[in-house]
Amino acid sequence: MIQKIQHEISEIFECLAKESLVRLPIVMGLYGLSKSSIYREIKDGNIPSLITLTSRISARIVGDIRNNLRSKTND
C-alpha cells in the first residue's frame, strides 16, 4: 500500500514545474520518511529547508527537491 502511494506521488511530482511548491506530505512520500525524520534531515542539511508561506504554512520548491533526490541517487 505504501509503495503504491509513493509511486503515485512520484508520478504527480514529475508533472510539476520546478518552481512549484510542495507541502510536507508530498516530501514525506518522496523520501519515504516520517515527519520527524524529515525535520531531522532538514536540520542536518540533508533535505532542502522550508519556505514559510504564512505563520502556519510552509513548503519546499520542487526543483530543490528534485536536485536533492538526484544527488542522493548519484552517491
C-alpha positions as YAML, in Angstrom:
chain: A
units: angstrom
residues:
- id: 1
  name: MET
  ca: [0.00, 0.00, 0.00]
- id: 2
  name: ILE
  ca: [2.72, 2.48, 0.99]
- id: 3
  name: GLN
  ca: [4.73, 1.68, -2.14]
- id: 4
  name: LYS
  ca: [1.65, 2.32, -4.29]
- id: 5
  name: ILE
  ca: [1.16, 5.72, -2.66]
- id: 6
  name: GLN
  ca: [4.85, 6.57, -3.10]
- id: 7
  name: HIS
  ca: [4.62, 5.60, -6.77]
- id: 8
  name: GLU
  ca: [1.57, 7.84, -7.27]
- id: 9
  name: ILE
  ca: [3.30, 10.73, -5.51]
- id: 10
  name: SER
  ca: [6.36, 10.28, -7.74]
- id: 11
  name: GLU
  ca: [4.21, 10.38, -10.88]
- id: 12
  name: ILE
  ca: [2.45, 13.56, -9.78]
- id: 13
  name: PHE
  ca: [5.75, 15.12, -8.68]
- id: 14
  name: GLU
  ca: [7.30, 14.60, -12.13]
- id: 15
  name: CYS
  ca: [4.48, 16.62, -13.74]
- id: 16
  name: LEU
  ca: [5.10, 19.72, -11.60]
- id: 17
  name: ALA
  ca: [7.11, 22.72, -12.78]
- id: 18
  name: LYS
  ca: [10.44, 23.20, -10.99]
- id: 19
  name: GLU
  ca: [9.14, 26.44, -9.45]
- id: 20
  name: SER
  ca: [6.13, 24.70, -7.89]
- id: 21
  name: LEU
  ca: [5.83, 24.29, -4.16]
- id: 22
  name: VAL
  ca: [5.01, 21.07, -2.33]
- id: 23
  name: ARG
  ca: [3.92, 20.56, 1.24]
- id: 24
  name: LEU
  ca: [5.20, 18.12, 3.85]
- id: 25
  name: PRO
  ca: [3.03, 15.06, 2.98]
- id: 26
  name: ILE
  ca: [4.45, 15.01, -0.56]
- id: 27
  name: VAL
  ca: [8.02, 15.34, 0.75]
- id: 28
  name: MET
  ca: [7.36, 12.51, 3.21]
- id: 29
  name: GLY
  ca: [6.14, 10.31, 0.35]
- id: 30
  name: LEU
  ca: [9.07, 11.14, -1.90]
- id: 31
  name: TYR
  ca: [11.70, 10.38, 0.71]
- id: 32
  name: GLY
  ca: [9.77, 7.61, 2.47]
- id: 33
  name: LEU
  ca: [10.38, 9.24, 5.84]
- id: 34
  name: SER
  ca: [8.19, 10.27, 8.76]
- id: 35
  name: LYS
  ca: [7.52, 13.89, 9.67]
- id: 36
  name: SER
  ca: [10.08, 13.88, 12.48]
- id: 37
  name: SER
  ca: [12.69, 12.24, 10.24]
- id: 38
  name: ILE
  ca: [12.10, 14.87, 7.54]
- id: 39
  name: TYR
  ca: [12.66, 17.68, 10.05]
- id: 40
  name: ARG
  ca: [15.79, 15.95, 11.39]
- id: 41
  name: GLU
  ca: [17.17, 15.63, 7.85]
- id: 42
  name: ILE
  ca: [16.41, 19.32, 7.19]
- id: 43
  name: LYS
  ca: [18.24, 20.25, 10.40]
- id: 44
  name: ASP
  ca: [21.21, 18.12, 9.35]
- id: 45
  name: GLY
  ca: [21.25, 19.78, 5.91]
- id: 46
  name: ASN
  ca: [20.36, 16.60, 4.01]
- id: 47
  name: ILE
  ca: [16.99, 17.84, 2.69]
- id: 48
  name: PRO
  ca: [16.26, 21.37, 1.38]
- id: 49
  name: SER
  ca: [14.85, 23.69, 4.01]
- id: 50
  name: LEU
  ca: [11.38, 25.12, 4.26]
- id: 51
  name: ILE
  ca: [9.92, 28.22, 2.71]
- id: 52
  name: THR
  ca: [7.50, 29.86, 5.11]
- id: 53
  name: LEU
  ca: [4.36, 30.98, 3.29]
- id: 54
  name: THR
  ca: [2.34, 32.04, 6.34]
- id: 55
  name: SER
  ca: [2.76, 31.58, 10.07]
- id: 56
  name: ARG
  ca: [1.21, 28.11, 9.77]
- id: 57
  name: ILE
  ca: [2.08, 27.02, 6.22]
- id: 58
  name: SER
  ca: [5.45, 26.03, 4.81]
- id: 59
  name: ALA
  ca: [6.51, 24.33, 1.58]
- id: 60
  name: ARG
  ca: [9.51, 23.24, -0.45]
- id: 61
  name: ILE
  ca: [10.49, 24.12, -4.02]
- id: 62
  name: VAL
  ca: [10.10, 21.19, -6.42]
- id: 63
  name: GLY
  ca: [13.36, 21.96, -8.25]
- id: 64
  name: ASP
  ca: [15.33, 21.88, -4.98]
- id: 65
  name: ILE
  ca: [13.77, 18.54, -4.01]
- id: 66
  name: ARG
  ca: [14.48, 17.06, -7.46]
- id: 67
  name: ASN
  ca: [18.14, 18.14, -7.30]
- id: 68
  name: ASN
  ca: [18.46, 16.71, -3.80]
- id: 69
  name: LEU
  ca: [16.92, 13.38, -4.81]
- id: 70
  name: ARG
  ca: [19.20, 13.17, -7.88]
- id: 71
  name: SER
  ca: [22.28, 13.84, -5.76]
- id: 72
  name: LYS
  ca: [21.28, 11.03, -3.41]
- id: 73
  name: THR
  ca: [20.92, 8.54, -6.27]
- id: 74
  name: ASN
  ca: [24.30, 9.57, -7.73]
- id: 75
  name: ASP
  ca: [26.17, 8.94, -4.44]
...
